[in-house]
Amino acid sequence: MTTDSDTAVLPSTLAAFMKQRRMGLNDFIQRIATNSYACKHPEVQSILNMNPPQDAAELMNANPSPPPSPSQQINLGPSSNPTAKPSDFHFLKVIGKGSFGKVLLARHRSDDQFYAVKVLQKKAILKKKEEKHIMSERNVLLKNVKHPFLVGLHYSFQTADKLYFVLDYINGGELFYHLQRERCFLEPRARFYAAEIASALGYLHSLNIVYRDLKPENILLDQQGHIILTDFGLCKENIELNGTTSTFCGTPEYLAPEVLHKQPYDRTVDWWCLGAVIYEMLYGLPPFYSRNTAEMYDNILNKPLQLKPNISNAARHLLEGLLQKDRTKRLGCTDDFTEIKNHMFFSPINWEELNAKKLTPPFNPNVTGPNDLRHFDPEFTDEPVPNSIGCSPDSALVTASIKDAAEAFLGFSYAPSMDSYL
């Protein structure tokens, strides 16, 4: 039961939470490292002293292969566009930002179609040794065409210094944005979103892909109010039904205990994250949230799940199953998505109609058209579009380091010759 004191502290807690979650995992680790209380915790010391993630270690130890011939570079299959270049687009607004670049609303000059174009700086990616995650994101996007709740990639291309993903433009807003405004959702609305998210995760798992970074910022609403999952930079490919991986990655509030413990983890890490998102939709904050990141970390590992009595028994049972700290006992550990789909919480859902988008969404964003940016954070849309986004790279930039960057992303797409910019 919520007390008066709980109510009084909630707005400030929410404000702190909104600010904190934008920080990301690196800042989270840095804050733990500078917290004397946290550093004494043996699990924290284990994390801070850990070896490089498996993927990064493989990347750093790999012997560079000789540059392929120009014909071998054009191997994107269905996403290749040999003539694409930045000047094809009129870049209108910044609608998102990340570690390596920005997402922009863009209109194609020839057909006036609107797209979300994700523009990534090669230099920033190489500096953090994230080439493998970026290529994995492209690979996963290529497989998304058959699912209604995953963002679609139209094509990708690159210049000497940037990578470009040309994606579906989705302007119903982040689930995070709507939660921030409404604080929490009623159970039927949370169930609808959870079902569409689970369907998308189940599809990725059927392709042996673990998503690993489910959070409200990566869940968009389309113009009708359906879920669209986006941002596949942390996806891990080729994880068979009982396969595991051990790379430390994700977002602090949603990290599963086995990830924090540096233990091998499997597909059930996504079901933990689904539980955390459902909990947040119902209660307004993630299940083990604390303003103190070290305390939150300790909560995830050791604190029992606490559920207030204002949800149904079915919701309670679902959350207890998904937020089970032991992954071998977690809902979904035996039969993956089938277990989630058959849970009594989802008994009102007709899954065939859901996947056909025949169920009416509980909320309509009411956008008037592509230029309606009401559901985007003004923090992004008020920012000026950088002139460099749609311009030709200066020929002086094509130095040895830029050439190295180009080789690191061979196969991402066709790279136009510099002559095409003149």
Secondary structure, 3 states (H helix, E strand, C coil): CCCHHHHHHHHHHHHHHHHHHCCHHHHHHHHHHCCHHHHCCHHHHHHHCCCCCHHHHHHHHCCCCCCCCHHHHCCCHHHECCCCCHHHEEEEEEEEECCCEEEEEEEECCCCCEEEEEEEEHHHHHHCCCHHHHHHHHHHHHCHHHCCCECCEEEEEECCCEEEEEECCCCCCEHHHHHHHHCCCCHHHHHHHHHHHHHHHHHHHHCCCECCCCCHHHEEECCCCCEEECCCCCCECCCCCCCCECCCCCCHHHCCHHHHCCCCECCHHHHHHHHHHHHHHHHCCCCCCCCCHHHHHHHHHHCCCCCCCCCCHHHHHHHHHHCCCCHHHCCCCCCCHHHHHCCHHHCCCCHHHHHCCCCCCCCCCCCCCCCCCCCCCHHHHCCCCCHHHHCCCCHHHCCHHHHHHHHHCCCCCCCCCHHHHC
